[in-house]
């Protein structure tokens, strides 16, 4: 009897997160009502022109309905009424910086494969993790398998119900697999049993990589995810990661590219040419494609093949401008080869992004700073973009062995922040800094960068030192709007000319010069002597990039409060044509265009010639 009394009088848990449900609803019903209440409150406040505090609304709904977990953004976005969706979506959009530059970036990863220079040097770079022979066996070269893009790629498997009939990495049908069902008794002798085990291992390896890293699933799932998070996915740029893509077999490369384009168009293509043709007219436009490569896989035939894929930008591993450092770190190419491939790539119209690594062995602070100064000022380099990857010590690498024996030590964290700050202060206004550190999870880093917000720390240090970063990304209108809540007011045309890689570069931009906000840019090049593409022979200028910044606006949409589709792109193209005709003395101008933007250039009088959009100049 006493026990019954204690049970009856036991104190009930307090209502709220994780508490009891005082309303008699099931957890699912309570969740639906909470989402409806949050959205209705947002609509009411928005229509009254009052401030919407999303966190306060979520907290109140969770307390009222006793929810253990707050509603997700995707759930609230799905519940938005069409009449108020446009005004409320920016308040719910997750990580708005992802489309602040006007496009949705979709990173995909090719299957794991060995670095090609192992065949000539006998090993990979001393700092490089990942790859089939590494401690991270199922990761791609230079990745650990724990980066967000890597994990999405590993999870990317097509749905199938019957393992005996599916499709391999090359797009061919795998016949039934009866050898797995063979009786063990058929392999009675030890040597045959070992053969059988090797066959099983080979099959598992094929199964793992054949049904993971699927390009179609990677692309489609990421696009759908961004859409659910409230981003516009009308304009997509692919970034192909996972090592030196052009060193993979041609049939695998074609399969991979074909599936990326098919993921946008919804069509099942037989070859790359067909995939590109359908992608050009798809609802989701491929406005650009970036491929990671090395200087020795960035020669004439490679460039031509990448043009046919729809590639518009190359990421090239440079790491250092010193020949001795390239040799000591086992890069497998010379710095002179870097300068040569920059010339070839730019004369083919590609945008060039370089990877550079401060804190490599036997360099030191002064040589590091001088290396970056040379990179920005020497006409042999002067890339359009830069990724700064401070050296990390990761287990399984040659650098890890040097670190264990005390023959290598990273810069102290504070000194590294100071060095990166001074590097950012050197960046010219025509260069974009895409990244300031690797995406490798901190628990996997034995020594090196200790925090994941190195760019923020470096920018804060720049403020302390009275320095300013004027790279493209820092000045973009969309980034300025998100971070500083300022918009351009008095916009004017700005022109900057410089020589780079044996060519004449003109960087045109529309800017608010008083607030230092960049609205749009165009890169025009008078090609040098390294032209290999027949379409660009003779008196020809090429537009290597046209980009108007600000939050992404759908292809056929228009928003007077946003900068895209306001005519800045057309004005930049008109100025480029004028310079090409009057100053370059060119008879035609070409554009390296993303597959999905060709229709835009047709409106401006351009026609498709090979992989380029071309216009004759009168």
C-alpha positions as CSV (number, residue, x, y, z in Angstrom):
1,X,0.0,0.0,0.0
2,X,2.9,2.3,0.9
3,X,4.5,1.6,-2.5
4,X,1.3,2.6,-4.3
5,X,1.1,5.9,-2.5
6,X,4.7,6.7,-3.4
7,X,4.0,5.9,-7.0
8,X,0.9,8.1,-7.1
9,X,2.5,11.1,-5.5
10,X,5.7,10.9,-7.6
11,X,6.6,14.3,-8.9
12,X,5.8,14.7,-12.6
13,X,8.6,16.1,-14.9
14,X,8.4,19.8,-15.7
15,X,6.8,20.6,-19.0
16,X,9.3,21.7,-21.7
17,X,12.1,20.0,-23.7
18,X,12.1,16.4,-22.7
19,X,9.2,16.8,-20.3
20,X,5.8,15.2,-20.4
21,X,3.1,16.1,-23.0
22,X,0.5,18.2,-21.0
23,X,-1.7,18.5,-24.1
24,X,-2.5,14.9,-24.7
25,X,-1.1,14.9,-28.2
26,X,1.3,12.3,-29.6
27,X,4.9,13.5,-30.2
28,X,4.3,13.7,-33.9
29,X,1.1,15.7,-33.6
30,X,2.8,18.1,-31.1
31,X,5.6,18.6,-33.5
32,X,3.3,19.4,-36.4
33,X,1.4,21.9,-34.3
34,X,4.6,23.5,-33.1
35,X,5.8,24.0,-36.6
36,X,2.5,25.5,-37.7
37,X,2.5,27.9,-34.7
38,X,6.1,29.0,-35.5
39,X,5.3,29.6,-39.2
40,X,2.0,31.4,-38.4
41,X,3.8,33.7,-35.9
42,X,6.5,34.5,-38.5
43,X,3.9,35.3,-41.1
44,X,2.0,37.6,-38.7
45,X,5.1,39.4,-37.6
46,X,6.4,39.8,-41.2
47,X,3.1,41.3,-42.4
48,X,3.2,43.7,-39.5
49,X,6.7,44.7,-40.5
50,X,8.0,43.6,-37.1
51,X,11.3,41.8,-36.3
52,X,11.1,38.0,-36.6
53,X,13.1,36.3,-33.8
54,X,13.2,32.7,-35.0
55,X,15.0,31.4,-31.9
56,X,12.5,32.9,-29.5
57,X,9.6,31.5,-31.5
58,X,11.1,28.0,-31.6
59,X,11.9,28.1,-27.8
60,X,8.3,29.2,-27.0
61,X,6.8,26.4,-29.2
62,X,9.1,23.8,-27.7
63,X,8.1,24.7,-24.1
64,X,4.4,24.8,-25.0
65,X,4.4,21.4,-26.7
66,X,7.1,19.7,-24.6
67,X,9.3,18.9,-27.6
68,X,12.6,17.2,-26.8
69,X,14.0,18.4,-30.2
70,X,13.4,21.7,-31.9
71,X,11.9,21.7,-35.4
72,X,14.4,21.5,-38.2
73,X,14.8,24.4,-40.7
74,X,13.8,22.1,-43.6
75,X,10.5,21.3,-41.8
76,X,9.7,25.0,-41.3
77,X,10.7,25.9,-44.9
78,X,8.3,23.1,-46.2
79,X,5.5,24.6,-44.1
80,X,5.8,28.2,-45.5
81,X,2.8,29.4,-47.4
82,X,3.4,30.4,-51.0
83,X,2.1,33.9,-50.4
84,X,4.8,34.7,-47.8
85,X,7.5,32.3,-48.9
86,X,9.6,35.0,-50.7
87,X,9.8,37.3,-47.7
88,X,10.3,34.7,-45.0
89,X,12.7,32.3,-46.8
90,X,15.8,34.5,-46.2
91,X,15.1,34.3,-42.4
92,X,15.1,30.5,-42.5
93,X,17.8,29.9,-45.1
94,X,20.6,27.8,-43.6
95,X,24.1,29.1,-44.1
96,X,23.1,31.9,-46.6
97,X,26.8,32.4,-47.4
98,X,26.6,29.2,-49.6
99,X,24.7,31.1,-52.3
100,X,25.8,34.6,-51.4
101,X,28.1,34.7,-54.5
102,X,25.1,34.1,-56.8
103,X,25.5,30.3,-57.4
104,X,25.0,27.0,-55.6
105,X,28.3,25.2,-55.3
106,X,28.0,21.4,-55.4
107,X,31.2,19.5,-54.5
108,X,31.5,15.9,-55.7
109,X,34.3,13.4,-55.4
110,X,35.7,10.8,-57.8
111,X,36.6,7.2,-56.7
112,X,39.8,6.6,-54.7
113,X,42.9,6.2,-56.9
114,X,46.6,6.5,-56.6
115,X,48.4,9.8,-57.3
116,X,49.9,9.5,-60.8
117,X,53.4,10.7,-59.8
118,X,54.0,7.6,-57.7
119,X,55.1,6.0,-60.9
120,X,57.9,8.5,-61.4
121,X,58.9,9.4,-57.9
122,X,58.1,6.2,-56.1
123,X,55.9,7.9,-53.4
124,X,53.3,10.6,-52.8
125,X,53.9,14.1,-51.3
126,X,55.3,14.0,-47.8
127,X,52.3,15.8,-46.3
128,X,49.5,14.0,-48.2
129,X,47.0,11.9,-46.3
130,X,44.5,9.5,-47.9
131,X,44.5,7.3,-50.9
132,X,44.2,3.5,-51.4
133,X,47.6,2.9,-49.7
134,X,47.1,5.2,-46.7
135,X,45.9,4.7,-43.2
136,X,42.6,6.1,-44.5
137,X,42.3,3.2,-47.1
138,X,38.9,4.0,-48.5
139,X,39.5,7.7,-49.0
140,X,40.6,9.6,-52.1
141,X,44.1,11.0,-52.5
142,X,44.8,14.0,-50.2
143,X,41.5,13.4,-48.2
144,X,40.8,11.4,-45.1
145,X,37.3,10.3,-45.8
146,X,35.9,12.3,-42.9
147,X,35.4,15.7,-44.7
148,X,31.8,16.6,-45.4
149,X,32.2,16.1,-49.1
150,X,34.0,12.8,-48.6
151,X,31.3,11.4,-46.3
152,X,28.6,12.4,-48.8
153,X,30.5,10.7,-51.5
154,X,31.0,7.5,-49.5
155,X,27.3,7.4,-48.7
156,X,26.4,8.0,-52.4
157,X,25.1,4.6,-53.5
158,X,22.3,4.0,-56.1
159,X,19.3,2.1,-54.9
160,X,19.2,-1.4,-56.1
161,X,17.3,-4.6,-54.9
162,X,19.3,-7.3,-56.7
163,X,23.0,-7.5,-56.3
164,X,23.3,-10.0,-59.1
165,X,22.3,-7.4,-61.7
166,X,23.4,-3.8,-61.3
167,X,25.8,-1.3,-62.9
168,X,29.5,-0.9,-62.3
169,X,31.6,2.3,-62.2
170,X,31.9,2.4,-66.0
171,X,28.2,2.2,-66.6
172,X,28.3,-1.4,-67.9
173,X,26.0,-4.0,-66.6
174,X,27.6,-6.6,-64.2
175,X,26.4,-10.1,-65.0
176,X,25.1,-12.3,-62.3
177,X,27.7,-13.1,-59.6
178,X,27.4,-16.8,-59.0
179,X,31.0,-17.2,-58.0
180,X,30.1,-16.0,-54.6
181,X,27.7,-18.9,-54.1
182,X,30.3,-21.5,-55.1
183,X,30.7,-24.2,-52.5
184,X,33.8,-23.9,-50.3
185,X,34.4,-27.6,-51.0
186,X,35.4,-26.8,-54.5
187,X,38.4,-25.0,-53.1
188,X,39.7,-27.8,-50.9
189,X,43.3,-27.2,-51.5
190,X,44.9,-24.3,-49.6
191,X,46.2,-22.5,-52.7
192,X,42.7,-22.5,-54.2
193,X,41.2,-21.3,-50.9
194,X,43.6,-18.4,-50.9
195,X,42.7,-17.6,-54.5
196,X,39.0,-17.7,-53.5
197,X,39.7,-15.3,-50.6
198,X,41.5,-12.9,-53.0
199,X,38.6,-13.1,-55.3
200,X,36.2,-12.2,-52.4
201,X,38.5,-9.3,-51.4
202,X,38.6,-8.0,-55.0
203,X,34.8,-8.2,-55.3
204,X,34.3,-6.4,-52.0
205,X,36.7,-3.7,-53.1
206,X,34.8,-3.4,-56.4
207,X,31.5,-3.4,-54.6
208,X,32.6,-0.7,-52.2
209,X,33.8,1.7,-54.8
210,X,31.4,0.6,-57.5
211,X,28.4,1.4,-55.5
212,X,29.8,4.4,-53.6
213,X,31.1,7.6,-54.9
214,X,28.3,7.5,-57.4
215,X,28.4,10.9,-59.3
216,X,24.7,11.0,-60.1
217,X,23.6,10.3,-56.5
218,X,26.2,12.8,-55.1
219,X,25.0,15.6,-57.3
220,X,21.3,15.0,-57.1
221,X,21.2,14.5,-53.3
222,X,23.3,17.6,-52.6
223,X,21.2,19.8,-54.9
224,X,18.0,18.5,-53.2
225,X,19.6,19.1,-49.8
226,X,20.4,22.7,-50.7
227,X,16.9,23.2,-52.1
228,X,15.3,21.9,-48.9
229,X,17.5,24.4,-46.9
230,X,16.0,27.3,-48.8
231,X,18.7,28.0,-51.4
232,X,18.1,28.7,-55.0
233,X,19.5,25.8,-57.1
234,X,18.8,27.2,-60.6
235,X,22.5,27.9,-61.1
236,X,24.9,25.2,-60.0
237,X,28.7,25.0,-60.2
238,X,30.3,21.6,-59.8
239,X,33.7,21.2,-58.1
240,X,35.3,17.8,-58.8
241,X,37.5,16.7,-55.9
242,X,39.4,13.6,-55.0
243,X,42.9,13.9,-56.4
244,X,44.0,14.2,-60.0
245,X,40.9,13.6,-62.0
246,X,42.6,13.7,-65.4
247,X,44.8,10.7,-64.4
248,X,41.8,8.4,-64.2
249,X,40.9,6.2,-67.2
250,X,39.1,8.0,-69.9
251,X,36.0,5.8,-69.7
252,X,35.6,6.4,-66.0
253,X,36.0,10.2,-66.5
254,X,33.3,10.2,-69.2
255,X,31.0,8.1,-67.0
256,X,31.5,10.6,-64.1
257,X,31.0,13.8,-66.2
258,X,28.0,12.3,-68.0
259,X,26.2,11.5,-64.8
260,X,26.9,15.0,-63.3
261,X,25.1,16.6,-66.3
262,X,22.4,14.0,-66.3
263,X,21.7,14.8,-62.6
264,X,20.8,18.3,-63.7
265,X,18.8,17.5,-66.8
266,X,17.1,14.3,-65.7
267,X,18.0,12.7,-69.0
268,X,19.9,9.4,-69.3
269,X,22.7,10.0,-71.8
270,X,24.8,7.6,-73.8
271,X,27.9,9.8,-73.9
272,X,29.3,13.1,-72.7
273,X,28.3,15.0,-75.8
274,X,24.7,14.0,-75.4
275,X,24.8,14.8,-71.7
276,X,26.2,18.3,-72.3
277,X,23.5,19.0,-75.0
278,X,20.7,18.1,-72.6
279,X,22.3,19.8,-69.7
280,X,22.4,23.1,-71.7
281,X,18.6,23.1,-71.7
282,X,17.9,21.7,-68.2
283,X,15.9,23.6,-65.6
284,X,18.9,23.6,-63.3
285,X,21.8,25.2,-65.2
286,X,25.5,24.1,-64.9
287,X,27.1,27.6,-65.0
288,X,30.6,26.2,-64.3
289,X,32.7,23.2,-63.5
290,X,36.0,23.1,-61.6
291,X,38.4,20.2,-61.9
292,X,41.4,19.6,-59.5
293,X,44.6,18.7,-61.4
294,X,48.4,18.9,-61.4
295,X,50.8,20.8,-63.7
296,X,51.8,17.5,-65.4
297,X,48.1,16.8,-66.1
298,X,47.3,20.2,-67.4
299,X,48.8,20.0,-70.9
300,X,47.2,20.6,-74.3
301,X,45.3,17.3,-74.6
302,X,44.1,17.5,-71.0
303,X,42.8,21.0,-71.5
304,X,40.9,20.1,-74.7
305,X,39.2,17.2,-73.0
306,X,38.2,19.3,-70.0
307,X,36.7,21.9,-72.3
308,X,34.5,19.2,-73.8
309,X,33.4,18.3,-70.3
310,X,32.1,21.8,-69.7
311,X,35.0,22.7,-67.3
312,X,35.6,26.4,-66.8
313,X,38.0,26.6,-63.9
314,X,41.1,24.6,-62.8
315,X,42.5,24.1,-59.4
316,X,46.2,23.4,-59.7
317,X,48.4,22.2,-56.8
318,X,51.4,24.6,-56.6
319,X,52.1,24.5,-52.8
320,X,55.4,26.5,-53.1
321,X,57.2,28.7,-55.5
322,X,60.6,27.3,-54.5
323,X,62.2,24.5,-56.5
324,X,64.0,23.0,-53.5
325,X,60.8,22.8,-51.5
326,X,59.0,21.1,-54.5
327,X,61.8,18.6,-54.7
328,X,62.1,17.9,-50.9
329,X,58.3,17.4,-50.5
330,X,58.2,15.0,-53.4
331,X,55.8,17.0,-55.6
332,X,56.9,15.2,-58.8
333,X,57.0,18.4,-60.9
334,X,59.0,21.6,-61.1
335,X,57.9,25.1,-60.4
336,X,58.8,26.0,-64.0
337,X,56.1,23.4,-65.0
338,X,53.6,25.4,-62.9
339,X,54.3,28.6,-64.8
340,X,54.0,26.8,-68.1
341,X,50.7,25.2,-67.3
342,X,49.3,28.5,-66.0
343,X,50.1,30.0,-69.5
344,X,48.4,27.1,-71.3
345,X,45.4,27.1,-69.1
346,X,44.8,30.9,-69.3
347,X,45.3,30.9,-73.1
348,X,42.6,28.3,-73.3
349,X,40.3,30.6,-71.3
350,X,40.3,28.7,-68.0
351,X,40.2,30.5,-64.7
352,X,43.1,29.3,-62.6
353,X,43.0,28.7,-58.8
354,X,46.3,27.7,-57.1
355,X,46.8,25.7,-53.9
356,X,49.6,27.1,-51.7
357,X,50.9,25.7,-48.4
358,X,52.7,27.9,-45.8
359,X,54.7,26.1,-43.1
360,X,56.2,23.4,-45.3
361,X,59.5,21.8,-44.0
362,X,62.7,23.8,-44.2
363,X,61.0,27.1,-45.3
364,X,60.6,29.4,-42.3
365,X,58.5,32.6,-41.9
366,X,60.5,35.0,-44.1
367,X,60.7,32.5,-47.0
368,X,57.0,31.8,-46.7
369,X,56.1,35.4,-46.9
370,X,58.4,35.9,-49.8
371,X,56.9,32.9,-51.6
372,X,53.5,34.4,-51.5
373,X,54.8,37.9,-52.4
374,X,56.3,36.3,-55.5
375,X,53.1,34.4,-56.2
376,X,51.1,37.6,-56.3
377,X,53.6,39.9,-58.0
378,X,55.5,37.7,-60.5
379,X,53.9,37.6,-64.0
380,X,54.8,33.9,-64.0
381,X,52.1,33.2,-61.5
382,X,49.3,35.7,-60.6
383,X,46.5,33.1,-60.5
384,X,42.9,34.2,-60.5
385,X,42.2,32.5,-57.2
386,X,43.9,31.0,-54.2
387,X,43.4,28.3,-51.6
388,X,45.7,28.7,-48.6
389,X,46.3,25.3,-46.9
390,X,48.6,25.6,-43.9
391,X,50.6,22.4,-43.5
392,X,49.0,19.8,-41.3
393,X,50.7,16.8,-39.7
394,X,48.4,13.7,-40.1
395,X,49.2,10.1,-39.2
396,X,50.3,7.9,-42.0
397,X,52.2,10.6,-43.9
398,X,55.9,11.1,-44.4
399,X,55.6,14.4,-42.6
400,X,54.2,12.5,-39.6
401,X,57.4,10.5,-39.4
402,X,59.5,13.7,-39.5
403,X,57.3,15.2,-36.7
404,X,57.6,12.1,-34.5
405,X,61.4,12.2,-34.7
406,X,61.5,16.0,-34.1
407,X,62.8,16.9,-37.6
408,X,59.7,19.0,-38.3
409,X,57.7,21.4,-36.1
410,X,54.7,23.5,-37.1
411,X,54.5,27.2,-36.5
412,X,52.9,28.1,-33.1
413,X,49.1,28.9,-33.5
414,X,49.5,32.6,-32.9
415,X,52.4,32.9,-35.3
416,X,50.4,31.1,-38.0
417,X,47.5,33.5,-37.6
418,X,49.9,36.4,-38.0
419,X,51.4,34.9,-41.1
420,X,48.0,34.3,-42.8
421,X,47.0,37.8,-41.9
422,X,50.0,39.2,-43.6
423,X,49.4,37.0,-46.7
424,X,45.8,38.2,-47.0
425,X,47.1,41.8,-46.9
426,X,49.1,41.1,-50.0
427,X,46.2,39.8,-52.1
428,X,45.5,42.0,-55.1
429,X,41.9,43.1,-55.8
430,X,41.6,40.7,-58.8
431,X,42.4,37.5,-56.9
432,X,39.8,35.6,-54.9
433,X,40.8,33.6,-51.8
434,X,38.5,30.6,-51.8
435,X,39.7,28.9,-48.7
436,X,42.2,29.5,-45.8
437,X,42.4,26.0,-44.4
438,X,41.6,22.3,-45.2
439,X,38.3,20.8,-44.3
440,X,39.9,18.0,-42.4
441,X,38.3,17.4,-39.0
442,X,40.5,18.7,-36.1
443,X,40.6,15.4,-34.2
444,X,42.6,13.9,-37.2
445,X,45.2,16.6,-37.1
446,X,48.2,15.7,-35.0
447,X,49.9,19.0,-35.3
448,X,49.2,22.3,-37.2
449,X,46.1,24.4,-37.3
450,X,44.2,24.1,-34.0
451,X,41.0,25.9,-34.7
452,X,38.5,25.7,-37.6
453,X,38.0,29.5,-38.1
454,X,41.5,30.5,-39.2
455,X,40.2,33.0,-41.8
456,X,38.2,34.8,-39.1
457,X,41.1,34.9,-36.7
458,X,43.4,36.2,-39.5
459,X,40.9,39.0,-40.4
460,X,40.7,39.9,-36.7
461,X,44.5,40.1,-36.6
462,X,44.5,42.3,-39.7
463,X,42.2,44.8,-37.9
464,X,44.6,44.8,-35.0
465,X,47.6,45.5,-37.3
466,X,45.7,48.1,-39.3
467,X,45.8,46.0,-42.5
468,X,42.9,45.4,-45.0
469,X,42.0,42.4,-47.1
470,X,40.8,43.4,-50.6
471,X,40.5,40.1,-52.3
472,X,37.4,39.4,-54.4
473,X,35.5,37.4,-51.8
474,X,35.9,39.9,-49.0
475,X,34.5,42.6,-51.2
476,X,31.6,40.7,-52.8
477,X,28.2,42.4,-52.5
478,X,26.5,39.2,-51.1
479,X,29.2,38.6,-48.5
480,X,29.1,42.3,-47.4
481,X,25.4,42.2,-47.1
482,X,25.5,39.0,-44.9
483,X,28.4,40.0,-42.7
484,X,28.2,43.8,-42.5
485,X,24.5,44.5,-43.5
486,X,25.6,47.1,-46.1
487,X,24.6,47.4,-49.7
488,X,26.2,49.2,-52.7
489,X,24.9,52.7,-53.4
490,X,27.0,54.5,-56.0
491,X,28.2,51.8,-58.5
492,X,30.8,52.6,-61.2
493,X,32.9,50.8,-63.7
494,X,36.5,50.2,-62.6
495,X,39.3,48.9,-64.9
496,X,42.6,47.2,-63.8
497,X,45.2,46.0,-66.3
498,X,48.1,43.7,-65.6
499,X,50.4,41.2,-67.3
500,X,50.3,37.6,-66.3
501,X,51.5,34.3,-67.9
502,X,52.6,35.9,-71.2
503,X,49.3,37.6,-71.7
504,X,47.5,40.9,-71.3
505,X,44.8,40.7,-68.6
506,X,42.1,43.3,-68.1
507,X,40.0,43.0,-64.9
508,X,36.7,44.9,-65.3
509,X,34.4,45.4,-62.4
510,X,31.4,47.3,-61.2
511,X,32.1,48.6,-57.6
512,X,30.9,50.9,-55.0
513,X,34.4,52.4,-54.5
514,X,33.5,54.4,-51.4
515,X,32.4,51.3,-49.5
516,X,34.7,49.0,-51.4
517,X,31.9,46.6,-52.5
518,X,32.2,44.5,-55.6
519,X,29.0,44.0,-57.7
520,X,30.3,42.2,-60.7
521,X,33.5,41.3,-62.5
522,X,34.8,40.3,-65.9
523,X,38.3,38.8,-66.8
524,X,39.4,39.6,-70.4
525,X,42.6,38.3,-71.8
526,X,44.6,39.1,-75.0
527,X,46.1,35.7,-75.5
528,X,49.9,35.1,-75.7
529,X,51.8,32.7,-77.9
530,X,50.6,29.5,-76.1
531,X,47.2,29.2,-77.7
532,X,46.5,25.5,-78.5
533,X,42.8,25.7,-79.3
534,X,42.0,26.2,-83.0
535,X,39.0,28.4,-82.2
536,X,41.3,31.0,-80.5
537,X,43.9,31.2,-83.2
538,X,44.6,34.5,-84.8
539,X,43.4,37.9,-83.6
540,X,41.2,36.7,-80.8
541,X,40.5,37.9,-77.2
542,X,38.8,35.7,-74.6
543,X,36.5,36.4,-71.7
544,X,37.6,34.0,-69.0
545,X,35.0,34.9,-66.4
546,X,31.8,36.9,-66.1
547,X,30.2,37.0,-62.6
548,X,27.6,39.2,-61.0
549,X,27.5,38.8,-57.2
550,X,24.7,38.9,-54.6
551,X,22.3,36.2,-53.4
552,X,21.4,33.8,-56.2
553,X,18.4,34.8,-58.3
554,X,16.6,32.1,-60.4
555,X,17.5,32.1,-64.1
556,X,14.2,33.6,-65.3
557,X,13.6,35.6,-62.1
558,X,14.2,39.2,-61.2
559,X,14.3,41.0,-57.9
560,X,14.8,44.7,-57.8
561,X,16.4,44.4,-54.3
562,X,19.1,42.0,-55.6
563,X,22.0,42.6,-58.0
564,X,21.7,39.7,-60.4
565,X,19.7,40.2,-63.6
566,X,20.0,44.0,-63.4
567,X,22.1,44.4,-66.5
568,X,25.6,44.6,-65.0
569,X,26.7,41.5,-67.0
570,X,25.6,43.0,-70.3
571,X,27.4,46.2,-69.6
572,X,30.6,44.4,-68.7
573,X,30.4,42.3,-71.9
574,X,29.9,45.5,-74.0
575,X,33.0,47.1,-72.4
576,X,35.0,43.9,-73.0
577,X,34.0,43.9,-76.7
578,X,35.1,47.5,-77.0
579,X,38.5,46.8,-75.5
580,X,39.0,43.7,-77.6
581,X,38.2,45.6,-80.8
582,X,39.9,49.0,-80.2
583,X,42.9,48.0,-78.0
584,X,43.6,44.3,-78.6
585,X,42.9,44.8,-82.4
586,X,41.0,41.5,-82.3
587,X,38.6,40.4,-85.0
588,X,36.7,38.1,-82.7
589,X,36.0,37.6,-79.0
590,X,35.4,34.2,-77.3
591,X,33.8,33.3,-74.0
592,X,34.6,30.1,-72.0
593,X,31.0,29.6,-71.0
594,X,29.4,27.2,-68.5
595,X,27.2,24.7,-70.4
596,X,24.0,26.2,-68.8
597,X,24.9,29.9,-69.6
598,X,25.2,29.5,-73.4
599,X,21.7,30.8,-73.9
600,X,22.6,34.0,-72.2
601,X,25.5,34.7,-74.6
602,X,23.3,33.8,-77.6
603,X,21.1,36.7,-76.6
604,X,24.2,38.9,-76.9
605,X,24.9,37.7,-80.4
606,X,27.4,34.9,-79.7
607,X,27.4,31.5,-81.4
608,X,28.8,28.1,-80.3
609,X,32.1,27.3,-81.9
610,X,33.7,24.2,-80.5
611,X,33.4,24.5,-76.7
612,X,33.4,28.4,-76.8
613,X,30.8,31.0,-77.4
614,X,32.2,33.3,-80.2
615,X,31.3,36.6,-81.7
616,X,32.9,38.4,-84.7
617,X,33.9,42.0,-84.0
618,X,33.1,44.5,-86.8
